[in-house]
Amino acid sequence: MEVKRTVPVKLDVPDERRDDLHATIAQFNGVIRIAYAILMGSQDARVL
């Protein structure tokens, strides 16, 4: 039996780079929405 585990990792982000991290997360989430919409048969990611 295979067991997958997720380990949380705390990031130590300097204050001057926090905006960069948030921008990266926002971009990643947008791409995930598009991929999900395509996989579910919708070409419009705004339906999410």
C-alpha positions as protocol buffer text, in pm:
chain_id: "A"
residue {
  index: 1
  type: MET
  ca { x: 0 y: 0 z: 0 }
}
residue {
  index: 2
  type: GLU
  ca { x: 135 y: 340 z: -98 }
}
residue {
  index: 3
  type: VAL
  ca { x: 78 y: 634 z: 133 }
}
residue {
  index: 4
  type: LYS
  ca { x: 136 y: 990 z: 17 }
}
residue {
  index: 5
  type: ARG
  ca { x: 211 y: 1251 z: 275 }
}
residue {
  index: 6
  type: THR
  ca { x: 227 y: 1627 z: 252 }
}
residue {
  index: 7
  type: VAL
  ca { x: 475 y: 1810 z: 467 }
}
residue {
  index: 8
  type: PRO
  ca { x: 411 y: 2179 z: 537 }
}
residue {
  index: 9
  type: VAL
  ca { x: 716 y: 2397 z: 488 }
}
residue {
  index: 10
  type: LYS
  ca { x: 729 y: 2741 z: 640 }
}
residue {
  index: 11
  type: LEU
  ca { x: 883 y: 2996 z: 406 }
}
residue {
  index: 12
  type: ASP
  ca { x: 1112 y: 3262 z: 541 }
}
residue {
  index: 13
  type: VAL
  ca { x: 1038 y: 3543 z: 298 }
}
residue {
  index: 14
  type: PRO
  ca { x: 1204 y: 3881 z: 349 }
}
residue {
  index: 15
  type: ASP
  ca { x: 959 y: 4169 z: 378 }
}
residue {
  index: 16
  type: GLU
  ca { x: 1083 y: 4328 z: 56 }
}
residue {
  index: 17
  type: ARG
  ca { x: 1001 y: 4007 z: -141 }
}
residue {
  index: 18
  type: ARG
  ca { x: 652 y: 3936 z: -4 }
}
residue {
  index: 19
  type: ASP
  ca { x: 482 y: 4113 z: -295 }
}
residue {
  index: 20
  type: ASP
  ca { x: 676 y: 3889 z: -535 }
}
residue {
  index: 21
  type: LEU
  ca { x: 557 y: 3579 z: -351 }
}
residue {
  index: 22
  type: HIS
  ca { x: 193 y: 3695 z: -359 }
}
residue {
  index: 23
  type: ALA
  ca { x: 221 y: 3773 z: -731 }
}
residue {
  index: 24
  type: THR
  ca { x: 361 y: 3425 z: -796 }
}
residue {
  index: 25
  type: ILE
  ca { x: 80 y: 3262 z: -599 }
}
residue {
  index: 26
  type: ALA
  ca { x: -182 y: 3466 z: -787 }
}
residue {
  index: 27
  type: GLN
  ca { x: -31 y: 3368 z: -1123 }
}
residue {
  index: 28
  type: PHE
  ca { x: -16 y: 3001 z: -1021 }
}
residue {
  index: 29
  type: ASN
  ca { x: -381 y: 3006 z: -910 }
}
residue {
  index: 30
  type: GLY
  ca { x: -484 y: 3166 z: -1240 }
}
residue {
  index: 31
  type: VAL
  ca { x: -309 y: 2896 z: -1441 }
}
residue {
  index: 32
  type: ILE
  ca { x: -470 y: 2625 z: -1228 }
}
residue {
  index: 33
  type: ARG
  ca { x: -815 y: 2778 z: -1294 }
}
residue {
  index: 34
  type: ILE
  ca { x: -750 y: 2776 z: -1670 }
}
residue {
  index: 35
  type: ALA
  ca { x: -623 y: 2416 z: -1665 }
}
residue {
  index: 36
  type: TYR
  ca { x: -925 y: 2306 z: -1461 }
}
residue {
  index: 37
  type: ALA
  ca { x: -1167 y: 2483 z: -1694 }
}
residue {
  index: 38
  type: ILE
  ca { x: -1009 y: 2318 z: -1998 }
}
residue {
  index: 39
  type: LEU
  ca { x: -1014 y: 1977 z: -1837 }
}
residue {
  index: 40
  type: MET
  ca { x: -1378 y: 2020 z: -1743 }
}
residue {
  index: 41
  type: GLY
  ca { x: -1468 y: 2120 z: -2100 }
}
residue {
  index: 42
  type: SER
  ca { x: -1506 y: 2493 z: -2060 }
}
residue {
  index: 43
  type: GLN
  ca { x: -1280 y: 2732 z: -2252 }
}
residue {
  index: 44
  type: ASP
  ca { x: -1381 y: 3016 z: -2020 }
}
residue {
  index: 45
  type: ALA
  ca { x: -1187 y: 3007 z: -1692 }
}
residue {
  index: 46
  type: ARG
  ca { x: -1410 y: 3284 z: -1554 }
}
residue {
  index: 47
  type: VAL
  ca { x: -1683 y: 3028 z: -1486 }
}
residue {
  index: 48
  type: LEU
  ca { x: -1488 y: 2928 z: -1179 }
}
